Amino acid sequence: MITDSAGRQVEIPQIVDHVICSGPGALHLLTYLESQDKIVAVDDMEKQRPQFDARPYALANPQFKDYPIFGEFRGHDHPERILTLDPLPQVIFKTYSTVGHDPLELSKKNRYPGDYFGLW
């Protein structure tokens, strides 16, 4: 059990293999943890906004351009796109909960039977 940034008690699996990172700096922070191999999708900044191509973490991880898109940069997530990902993310790491899609609404919209979905 963890306490997420919204103060909720959330149970996550001992081993997390599939994640997405939403919001400013979320993907950057995950690469600092050397866990970029767990990413299953990226926001459109990684693929469709060339003015941001000089970010060091992105230069070190050109494979990000090959992942599917789950939303727009700065936390503007698309719940419907998230539900089409294969594999589905077990956890969404989200920074700045007041920017973009509301994290609690995102969590409600992305519940699916049989799989874990967490948000923090």
HELIX and SHEET records of a PDB file:
HELIX    1   1 ALA A   26  TYR A   32  1                                   7    
HELIX    2   2 GLN A   36  LYS A   38  5                                   3    
HELIX    3   3 MET A   45  GLN A   48  1                                   4    
HELIX    4   4 PRO A   50  PHE A   52  5                                   3    
HELIX    5   5 PRO A   56  LEU A   59  1                                   4    
HELIX    6   6 PRO A   62  ASP A   66  5                                   5    
HELIX    7   7 PRO A   79  LEU A   83  1                                   5    
HELIX    8   8 PRO A  103  LYS A  109  1                                   7    
SHEET    1   A 2 ILE A   2  THR A   3  0                                        
SHEET    2   A 2 GLN A   9  VAL A  10 -1                                        
SHEET    1   B 3 VAL A  19  SER A  22  0                                        
SHEET    2   B 3 VAL A  91  LYS A  94  1                                        
SHEET    3   B 3 GLY A 118  LEU A 119  1                                        
SHEET    1   C 3 VAL A  42  ASP A  43  0                                        
SHEET    2   C 3 ILE A  69  GLU A  72  1                                        
SHEET    3   C 3 HIS A  76  ASP A  77 -1                                        
END                                                                             
